[in-house]
Amino acid sequence: MPTGGCQCGAIRYEMGTALLHHALCHCVDCRRSAGAPFVAWAMLPTGEVKLISGEPKVHASSEHGRRHFCGECGTGLFYVNEAMLPGLIDVQSATLDHPDDVPAPSAHIQVAERIGWAKNLHELPEFERYPPMDD
């Protein structure tokens, strides 16, 4: 079973393999909670995620949305919305110990709220570590 956790190690979890989908979410709520242009979410039935250690704090980020995060380091971990997605949980797949152990995301979602410059990120130059510094 894939395992993961927060940055400081206070919260550890294991995730089953009954992955329903894996998507990159561009909604404002996700962007603001993560401080990132999008968030990768792996969705499973709620019973497929088990806490190994620690207890996440929960923030009501919308009327029905609940974001679970580490109260020590702030790492976002899970999202549930029982009104819209009953019995399901989203796991921030970047918090997995080995994110490549789950299939790659298969969709971009909530693109109506995507940051304009995020649409063509795949066109940017790539560097193994840092770009060379101009003198």
C-alpha positions in Angstrom: 0.0 0.0 0.0 1.3 3.5 -0.8 2.2 5.6 2.3 2.6 9.3 2.8 2.6 12.1 5.2 3.2 15.7 6.0 6.5 17.5 5.8 7.4 17.3 9.5 6.4 13.7 9.9 3.7 14.3 12.5 1.0 12.7 10.3 1.5 9.5 8.4 -1.1 7.6 6.3 -1.5 4.7 4.1 -3.6 4.7 1.0 -5.3 1.7 -0.7 -5.1 1.0 -4.4 -8.7 1.5 -5.3 -7.9 4.8 -7.1 -11.0 6.2 -8.8 -9.2 9.1 -10.6 -6.2 11.3 -10.3 -6.6 14.9 -11.4 -4.9 18.3 -11.3 -7.4 20.9 -9.7 -7.1 24.5 -10.7 -9.9 25.9 -8.5 -9.3 29.0 -6.4 -10.0 27.1 -3.2 -7.3 24.6 -3.9 -4.8 27.2 -5.2 -5.2 29.4 -2.1 -5.1 26.5 0.4 -1.9 25.1 -1.2 -0.3 28.4 -2.3 0.3 26.7 -5.7 -1.1 27.1 -9.2 -2.8 23.7 -9.0 -3.1 20.6 -6.7 -2.9 16.9 -7.7 -5.6 14.9 -6.1 -6.0 11.1 -6.0 -9.6 10.1 -5.2 -10.5 6.9 -3.4 -13.4 5.6 -1.2 -13.0 7.0 2.3 -12.2 3.6 3.8 -9.2 3.3 1.6 -7.2 5.9 3.6 -6.0 5.0 7.1 -4.1 7.2 9.5 -0.9 5.6 10.8 0.1 8.4 13.2 -1.1 11.8 14.1 -4.4 13.5 13.7 -5.0 16.2 11.0 -6.7 19.5 11.8 -9.8 20.2 9.6 -10.7 23.5 8.0 -14.1 24.2 6.5 -12.9 25.8 3.3 -16.4 26.1 1.8 -20.0 25.2 2.8 -19.4 21.5 2.5 -15.6 21.2 1.7 -13.3 20.0 4.5 -9.5 20.3 4.1 -7.4 18.1 6.4 -3.9 19.4 7.2 -1.0 19.0 9.6 -1.4 21.4 12.5 2.3 21.5 13.0 3.8 22.2 9.6 0.6 23.1 7.6 0.9 20.4 4.9 -2.4 19.9 3.2 -3.3 16.2 3.0 -6.9 15.3 2.4 -10.2 16.9 1.1 -13.7 15.6 1.7 -17.1 17.0 0.6 -19.9 14.7 1.8 -22.5 16.8 -0.1 -20.9 16.6 -3.5 -18.7 13.5 -3.2 -20.2 11.2 -0.5 -18.0 8.4 0.7 -15.0 9.7 -1.1 -11.7 11.3 -0.1 -9.1 13.1 -2.1 -5.5 12.7 -1.1 -2.9 15.3 -2.2 -0.8 12.8 -4.2 2.4 15.0 -3.8 2.4 14.0 -0.1 2.9 10.3 -1.0 6.3 8.9 -0.2 6.6 7.7 -3.8 4.1 9.7 -5.9 5.2 7.8 -9.0 3.6 4.7 -7.5 0.2 5.9 -8.5 -0.9 6.4 -12.1 -0.2 9.9 -13.5 -3.0 12.4 -13.4 -5.5 11.9 -16.2 -7.3 15.3 -16.3 -7.2 18.9 -15.4 -10.3 19.9 -13.5 -11.9 23.3 -12.6 -10.0 24.9 -15.5 -12.6 27.7 -15.5 -10.7 29.1 -12.6 -7.2 28.3 -13.9 -4.5 31.0 -13.7 -4.0 32.2 -17.3 -0.3 31.6 -17.3 -0.7 28.0 -16.0 -2.2 26.8 -19.3 1.2 26.5 -21.1 3.5 25.6 -18.3 4.6 22.5 -20.4 6.3 25.0 -22.8 8.7 26.4 -20.3 12.4 25.5 -20.4 13.5 22.8 -18.0 16.6 22.6 -15.7 17.8 19.6 -13.8 18.2 21.9 -10.7 18.5 25.7 -11.1 19.0 27.8 -14.3 22.4 29.3 -14.9 22.8 32.7 -13.3 23.3 35.6 -15.6 26.4 37.7 -14.9 
